[in-house]
Amino acid sequence: MKLKSVKQILIAAKSRLKKFIGKPVEEKIQFGELIANGNLLVGEDCLLDGLGIYNYEFQKNYPNVIIGNGCHLMGTIALNSPTAKVVIGDRVSIGPQTTLFCRESITIEDDVMISWGCTIIDTNAHSLKSVERKNDVTDWKKGYQYKNWDVVESKAVKIKSKTWIGFNSIITKGVTVAEGTIVGCGSVVTKSTKSYTVVGGNPAVFLKDTE
C-alpha cells in the first residue's frame, strides 16, 4: 500500500471539507452575501468576529440565522438542512469553539451567556438502531445528500433568557434550559431545567436555587 505524505493528507482533508461541509462564512466578506440572499438577519451593534456559519445548501430568501441586537458571537453555527433555523436574541454572548449544530431549530433568548467549547445540538445525528445507521459512513463519503435523515430523531432546543452556560457543556436535543438557569462547566444537559436553578454533572442534575 502506498502511503500518503502529511501534506497530501492535509490537502485531501481540506478538499473533502469543502465538498461536504461548505465554506465558513466570514463576517466582512460573505455575511453580506447571506444577508442579500435572505439567509442571515443581523441586528444593530453586533460583533461577529470568529463566527462561522455552515450549511450544505442555502435556500434563497429563507432566514436560517436571525441575530438580535448587541450580540458578541464566536464559534460555529452548523446548519444541517436548508430549513434549519437558529434564532438568537439580544445581548447574547457565545464563546470560541462553541458549536450550534442545528437540523431543525435552536432558539436562544435575550441576555444569554454561553462560554467556550460548548455544544448545543438538536438532533441525534444518527439512528439509534444499528441496522439503520450501518451505511452512514459509506453514504456520508458519497456526499451529504446521501445521508438518510428520515431515521434520525431531531427536536428543537430552547435556551431561555438570562441563562449562563459554563464552558465545555453539552445541551442535547429537545431540552429547554429555563430562564435564569446556570449550567456548571462540563455538564451534559439531557433534560429540561427549572427556572433560576444551578445544574451540573453528567447527566446534569439540580444542585441549588439561584436568583
Residue frames relative to the residue before (quaternion, step in Angstrom):
aa qw qx qy qz dx dy dz
M 1.0000 0.0000 0.0000 0.0000 0.00 0.00 0.00
K 0.3610 -0.7381 0.5335 0.2005 3.55 -0.86 0.99
L 0.2909 -0.7783 0.5358 0.1498 3.56 -0.69 1.11
K 0.3721 -0.7136 0.5507 0.2215 3.56 -1.11 0.74
S 0.5001 -0.6278 0.5008 0.3240 3.53 -1.17 0.59
V 0.6622 -0.4848 0.3769 0.4294 3.56 -1.29 0.30
K 0.6351 0.5384 -0.3290 0.4456 3.59 0.97 -0.84
Q 0.6602 0.5046 -0.3073 0.4638 3.60 0.94 -0.88
I 0.6377 0.5284 -0.3210 0.4595 3.57 1.02 -0.82
L 0.6668 0.5029 -0.3028 0.4590 3.59 0.94 -0.90
I 0.6403 0.5180 -0.3225 0.4665 3.58 0.98 -0.83
A 0.6599 0.5023 -0.3027 0.4697 3.60 0.96 -0.88
A 0.6446 0.5277 -0.3197 0.4514 3.58 1.01 -0.84
K 0.6595 0.5047 -0.3080 0.4641 3.57 0.94 -0.89
S 0.6383 0.5327 -0.3184 0.4555 3.56 1.01 -0.83
R 0.6696 0.4977 -0.2949 0.4658 3.57 0.97 -0.90
L 0.6262 0.5353 -0.3392 0.4542 3.59 1.02 -0.77
K 0.6576 0.5021 -0.3134 0.4660 3.57 0.94 -0.84
K 0.6710 0.5140 -0.2982 0.4435 3.57 1.01 -0.82
F 0.8070 0.3247 -0.1445 0.4717 3.57 0.81 -1.03
I 0.7573 0.3692 -0.2090 0.4965 3.59 1.05 -0.65
G 0.4119 -0.6962 0.4929 0.3205 3.58 0.97 -0.76
K 0.6049 -0.5883 0.4050 0.3522 3.54 -1.27 0.22
P 0.4990 -0.6222 0.4960 0.3432 3.58 -1.09 0.65
V 0.3944 -0.7087 0.5335 0.2399 3.54 -1.08 0.73
E 0.1729 -0.7945 0.5765 0.0808 3.58 -0.63 1.09
E 0.6322 -0.6255 0.3124 0.3340 3.51 -0.84 1.13
K 0.7935 0.3606 -0.1967 0.4490 3.58 0.54 -1.15
I 0.7236 0.4467 -0.2442 0.4660 3.60 1.12 -0.55
Q 0.8474 0.2079 -0.0719 0.4832 3.55 0.61 -1.12
F 0.4883 0.6382 -0.4607 0.3769 3.63 1.16 -0.19
G 0.6149 0.5732 -0.3421 0.4200 3.57 1.04 -0.78
E 0.6496 0.5174 -0.3113 0.4619 3.56 1.03 -0.79
L 0.6579 0.5001 -0.3094 0.4705 3.57 0.99 -0.84
I 0.6327 0.5178 -0.3262 0.4745 3.57 1.05 -0.78
A 0.6603 0.5116 -0.3035 0.4585 3.58 0.93 -0.91
N 0.7036 0.4513 -0.2606 0.4830 3.60 1.07 -0.72
G 0.5212 -0.6666 0.4020 0.3498 3.59 1.26 -0.06
N 0.5067 0.6653 -0.4128 0.3608 3.62 1.26 0.28
L 0.7813 0.2175 -0.0969 0.5770 3.58 1.22 -0.49
L 0.0545 -0.7664 0.6400 0.0077 3.54 -0.92 1.04
V 0.0394 -0.8167 0.5748 -0.0326 3.59 -0.69 1.10
G 0.3961 -0.7245 0.5197 0.2194 3.55 -0.94 0.96
E 0.6993 -0.4680 0.3489 0.4127 3.54 -1.31 -0.30
D 0.8537 0.2053 -0.1378 0.4583 3.52 -1.37 0.44
C 0.3938 0.7063 -0.4896 0.3262 3.59 0.89 0.96
L 0.1822 -0.7445 0.6325 0.1116 3.55 -1.13 0.75
L 0.0569 -0.8373 0.5424 -0.0384 3.55 -0.46 1.25
D 0.2311 0.8001 -0.5234 0.1800 3.57 1.10 0.64
G 0.8254 0.2083 -0.1659 0.4977 3.55 -0.86 0.95
L 0.5287 0.6209 -0.4229 0.3950 3.61 1.22 0.10
G 0.0906 -0.7779 0.6198 0.0501 3.57 -0.99 0.91
I 0.1211 -0.7719 0.6207 0.0650 3.56 -1.02 0.81
Y 0.0562 -0.8087 0.5851 -0.0204 3.56 -0.73 1.12
N 0.1384 0.7501 -0.6459 0.0328 3.53 -1.22 0.55
Y 0.5144 -0.6329 0.4753 0.3301 3.56 -1.14 0.56
E 0.7981 -0.0377 0.0666 0.5976 3.54 1.10 -0.72
F 0.1941 -0.7746 0.5926 0.1053 3.56 -0.71 1.09
Q 0.2744 -0.7488 0.5886 0.1325 3.54 -1.04 0.91
K 0.4750 -0.7108 0.4365 0.2802 3.58 -0.56 1.13
N 0.8513 0.1221 -0.1460 0.4889 3.54 -1.08 0.95
Y 0.5525 0.5296 -0.4421 0.4677 3.58 1.12 0.67
P 0.3119 -0.7874 0.5013 0.1770 3.63 -0.50 1.15
N 0.1671 -0.8214 0.5412 0.0664 3.59 0.00 1.29
V 0.7981 0.1379 -0.0411 0.5851 3.56 1.02 -0.84
I 0.0307 -0.7811 0.6232 -0.0248 3.54 -0.80 1.11
I 0.0640 -0.8091 0.5834 -0.0287 3.56 -0.64 1.19
G 0.3955 -0.7456 0.4948 0.2072 3.56 -0.84 1.02
N 0.7192 -0.4375 0.3360 0.4224 3.56 -1.25 -0.51
G 0.8568 0.2401 -0.1377 0.4350 3.53 -1.27 0.50
C 0.4203 0.7250 -0.4522 0.3053 3.60 1.14 0.55
H 0.1472 -0.7313 0.6552 0.1193 3.53 -1.30 0.50
L 0.0403 0.8453 -0.5215 0.1088 3.56 -0.17 1.33
M 0.0053 -0.7493 0.6621 -0.0093 3.51 -1.04 0.94
G 0.5985 0.5922 -0.3953 0.3672 3.60 -1.20 -0.29
T 0.5527 -0.6158 0.4794 0.2923 3.53 -1.31 -0.48
I 0.1432 -0.7191 0.6709 0.1110 3.51 -1.17 0.76
A 0.0654 -0.8135 0.5776 -0.0188 3.57 -0.38 1.28
L 0.1328 -0.8037 0.5794 0.0270 3.56 -0.40 1.29
N 0.1479 -0.8257 0.5426 0.0450 3.56 -0.85 0.96
S 0.7297 0.2608 -0.2260 0.5904 3.53 1.15 0.71
P 0.5600 -0.5982 0.4379 0.3698 3.62 -1.06 0.58
T 0.7446 0.3683 -0.2106 0.5154 3.61 1.19 -0.49
A 0.3459 0.7187 -0.5217 0.3028 3.61 1.20 0.34
K 0.0765 -0.8217 0.5647 0.0115 3.58 -0.97 0.82
V 0.0733 -0.7591 0.6467 0.0140 3.53 -0.96 1.03
V 0.0595 -0.7932 0.6061 -0.0060 3.56 -0.71 1.14
I 0.0642 -0.8002 0.5957 -0.0263 3.56 -0.69 1.15
G 0.3878 -0.7630 0.4788 0.1952 3.57 -0.75 1.07
D 0.7275 -0.4078 0.3242 0.4464 3.55 -1.26 -0.51
R 0.8626 0.1399 -0.1055 0.4745 3.53 -1.29 0.62
V 0.3426 0.7238 -0.5071 0.3189 3.54 0.92 1.02
S 0.1372 -0.7730 0.6151 0.0727 3.55 -1.04 0.83
I 0.0153 -0.7733 0.6337 -0.0132 3.57 -0.94 0.97
G 0.3628 -0.7822 0.4761 0.1727 3.57 -0.66 1.15
P 0.6746 -0.4979 0.3584 0.4104 3.56 -1.29 0.23
Q 0.8239 0.2358 -0.2080 0.4715 3.53 -1.28 0.60
T 0.4844 0.5935 -0.4711 0.4373 3.56 1.19 0.55
T 0.1433 -0.8016 0.5781 0.0522 3.57 -0.97 0.90
L 0.1691 -0.7172 0.6682 0.1029 3.52 -1.06 0.92
F 0.0864 -0.8077 0.5831 -0.0116 3.56 -0.36 1.31
C 0.0277 0.8618 -0.4964 0.1006 3.57 -0.09 1.33
R 0.1547 -0.7644 0.6227 0.0639 3.52 -0.85 1.08
E 0.8076 0.1712 -0.0691 0.5601 3.59 1.00 -0.86
S 0.7952 -0.2517 0.2287 0.5020 3.59 0.37 -1.21
I 0.0429 0.7393 -0.6715 0.0281 3.53 -1.04 0.95
T 0.0553 -0.7994 0.5982 -0.0061 3.57 -0.77 1.09
I 0.0596 -0.7740 0.6304 0.0005 3.55 -0.88 1.03
E 0.2914 -0.7961 0.5081 0.1520 3.57 -0.52 1.17
D 0.7701 -0.3942 0.2588 0.4297 3.59 -1.35 -0.10
D 0.8648 0.1929 -0.1186 0.4481 3.53 -1.36 0.47
V 0.3949 0.6941 -0.4896 0.3501 3.56 0.98 0.94
M 0.1392 -0.7612 0.6279 0.0835 3.55 -1.10 0.80
I 0.0350 -0.7747 0.6312 -0.0167 3.55 -0.80 1.10
S 0.3526 -0.7801 0.4834 0.1830 3.56 -0.53 1.19
W 0.7122 -0.4634 0.3218 0.4177 3.55 -1.32 -0.08
G 0.8298 0.3043 -0.1950 0.4253 3.53 -1.31 0.45
C 0.4739 0.6777 -0.4433 0.3459 3.60 1.18 0.37
T 0.1899 -0.7462 0.6226 0.1393 3.55 -1.32 0.37
I 0.0319 -0.7546 0.6554 0.0044 3.54 -0.93 0.98
I 0.0530 0.8286 -0.5453 0.1149 3.57 -0.49 1.21
D 0.2470 -0.8081 0.5240 0.1069 3.57 -0.81 1.01
T 0.7234 0.3787 -0.2249 0.5318 3.60 1.22 0.33
N 0.5306 -0.6023 0.4839 0.3485 3.56 -1.26 0.35
A 0.3594 -0.7587 0.4524 0.3010 3.57 1.31 -0.46
H 0.7815 0.0530 -0.0312 0.6208 3.60 1.16 -0.61
S 0.5876 -0.5560 0.4485 0.3800 3.55 -1.26 0.37
L 0.4692 -0.6631 0.5047 0.2921 3.56 -1.15 0.62
K 0.6378 0.5037 -0.3209 0.4862 3.60 1.28 -0.25
S 0.4764 -0.7163 0.4298 0.2743 3.57 -0.61 1.13
V 0.6421 0.5390 -0.3320 0.4324 3.58 1.00 -0.78
E 0.6908 0.4774 -0.2749 0.4683 3.59 1.13 -0.62
R 0.7424 0.3767 -0.2297 0.5041 3.60 1.18 -0.36
K 0.4104 0.7548 -0.4503 0.2433 3.59 1.26 -0.03
N 0.7342 0.3938 -0.2317 0.5022 3.60 1.15 -0.55
D 0.3479 0.7857 -0.4694 0.2032 3.59 1.25 0.06
V 0.6745 0.4948 -0.3103 0.4516 3.59 0.87 -0.89
T 0.6591 0.5081 -0.3020 0.4650 3.56 0.93 -0.93
D 0.6774 0.4900 -0.2933 0.4636 3.57 0.89 -0.93
W 0.6536 0.5274 -0.3157 0.4415 3.58 0.95 -0.89
K 0.6273 0.5416 -0.3336 0.4494 3.58 1.06 -0.71
K 0.6245 0.5401 -0.3339 0.4548 3.57 1.14 -0.60
G 0.6705 -0.4240 0.3267 0.5137 3.57 1.05 -0.77
Y 0.6518 -0.5612 0.3433 0.3773 3.57 -1.13 0.68
Q 0.6367 0.5685 -0.3345 0.3994 3.59 1.05 -0.72
Y 0.6421 0.5302 -0.3274 0.4466 3.60 1.24 -0.28
K 0.5175 0.6378 -0.4277 0.3776 3.61 1.21 -0.17
N 0.3240 -0.7517 0.5476 0.1736 3.56 -0.94 0.94
W 0.1375 -0.8240 0.5482 0.0404 3.57 -0.12 1.30
D 0.4923 0.6857 -0.4236 0.3288 3.61 1.22 -0.28
V 0.7259 0.4093 -0.2359 0.4999 3.61 1.14 -0.59
V 0.5972 0.5612 -0.3489 0.4547 3.59 1.32 0.14
E 0.3305 -0.7552 0.5348 0.1852 3.56 -0.79 1.02
S 0.0040 0.7770 -0.6285 0.0342 3.56 -0.95 0.97
K 0.0488 0.7910 -0.6076 0.0531 3.57 -1.11 0.67
A 0.5949 -0.6393 0.3664 0.3211 3.55 -0.91 1.00
V 0.2299 -0.7322 0.6263 0.1372 3.54 -1.23 0.69
K 0.0713 -0.7912 0.6070 0.0220 3.57 -1.01 0.87
I 0.1183 -0.7589 0.6390 0.0415 3.54 -0.89 1.04
K 0.2622 -0.8123 0.5033 0.1343 3.58 -0.29 1.24
S 0.7145 -0.4905 0.3055 0.3944 3.55 -1.29 0.40
K 0.8384 0.2378 -0.1981 0.4487 3.53 -1.36 0.55
T 0.4150 0.6991 -0.4708 0.3425 3.57 1.20 0.54
W 0.1180 -0.7574 0.6371 0.0803 3.56 -1.20 0.64
I 0.1023 -0.8024 0.5878 0.0103 3.55 -0.62 1.20
G 0.3739 -0.7668 0.4863 0.1888 3.57 -0.58 1.21
F 0.6873 -0.5284 0.3205 0.3817 3.53 -1.23 0.56
N 0.8427 0.1900 -0.1816 0.4699 3.54 -1.28 0.71
S 0.4387 0.6787 -0.4766 0.3461 3.59 1.10 0.58
I 0.2497 -0.7528 0.5949 0.1305 3.55 -1.28 0.50
I 0.1107 -0.7588 0.6398 0.0507 3.56 -0.97 0.96
T 0.2150 -0.8239 0.5158 0.0946 3.59 -0.54 1.14
K 0.7631 -0.4243 0.2618 0.4113 3.52 -1.35 0.32
G 0.8265 0.2812 -0.1998 0.4449 3.55 -1.18 0.67
V 0.5467 0.6363 -0.3872 0.3826 3.59 1.28 -0.10
T 0.1328 -0.7241 0.6679 0.1095 3.53 -1.21 0.71
V 0.1944 -0.7516 0.6217 0.1039 3.54 -0.68 1.14
A 0.3502 -0.8042 0.4463 0.1774 3.55 -0.25 1.33
E 0.7188 -0.4623 0.3199 0.4091 3.54 -1.30 0.42
G 0.8548 0.1790 -0.1376 0.4674 3.53 -1.02 0.90
T 0.4194 0.7147 -0.4683 0.3068 3.60 1.23 0.14
I 0.1721 -0.7264 0.6527 0.1295 3.55 -1.19 0.67
V 0.1569 -0.7763 0.6070 0.0654 3.56 -0.78 1.08
G 0.4068 -0.7393 0.4871 0.2250 3.58 -0.58 1.16
C 0.6178 -0.5801 0.3768 0.3739 3.56 -1.07 0.71
G 0.8221 0.2481 -0.1980 0.4727 3.54 -1.11 0.79
S 0.4680 0.6961 -0.4338 0.3290 3.58 1.23 0.25
V 0.2272 -0.7223 0.6317 0.1663 3.55 -1.32 0.44
V 0.1366 -0.8214 0.5529 0.0307 3.56 -0.31 1.31
T 0.0422 -0.8300 0.5550 -0.0370 3.56 -0.41 1.28
K 0.7480 0.2724 -0.1736 0.5798 3.59 1.31 -0.19
S 0.5987 -0.5851 0.4121 0.3597 3.55 -1.15 0.63
T 0.3698 -0.7428 0.5252 0.1888 3.55 -1.12 0.73
K 0.4465 -0.6372 0.5422 0.3173 3.56 -1.36 0.05
S 0.6393 -0.5674 0.3665 0.3675 3.56 -1.15 0.68
Y 0.8684 0.0708 -0.0770 0.4846 3.53 -1.19 0.79
T 0.4796 0.5979 -0.4887 0.4168 3.49 0.71 1.22
V 0.3415 -0.6774 0.6031 0.2466 3.53 -1.35 0.31
V 0.0337 -0.7919 0.6097 -0.0046 3.58 -0.84 1.02
G 0.1010 0.8071 -0.5779 0.0661 3.56 -1.15 0.51
G 0.6194 0.5594 -0.4113 0.3664 3.54 -1.29 0.36
N 0.3229 -0.7128 0.5864 0.2094 3.53 -1.41 -0.04
P 0.4127 -0.3930 -0.7623 0.3069 1.47 -0.50 2.48
A 0.6213 -0.5745 0.3859 0.3674 3.55 -1.19 0.58
V 0.0654 -0.7814 0.6206 0.0053 3.57 -1.04 0.88
F 0.6468 -0.5083 0.4025 0.4015 3.56 -1.30 0.33
L 0.1587 -0.7905 0.5865 0.0770 3.56 -0.95 0.93
K 0.7572 -0.2552 0.1850 0.5721 3.58 0.90 -0.93
D 0.5449 -0.5845 0.4800 0.3619 3.55 -1.32 0.16
T 0.1188 -0.7624 0.6310 0.0799 3.53 -1.31 0.45
E 0.4764 -0.6650 0.4894 0.3022 3.58 -1.25 -0.17
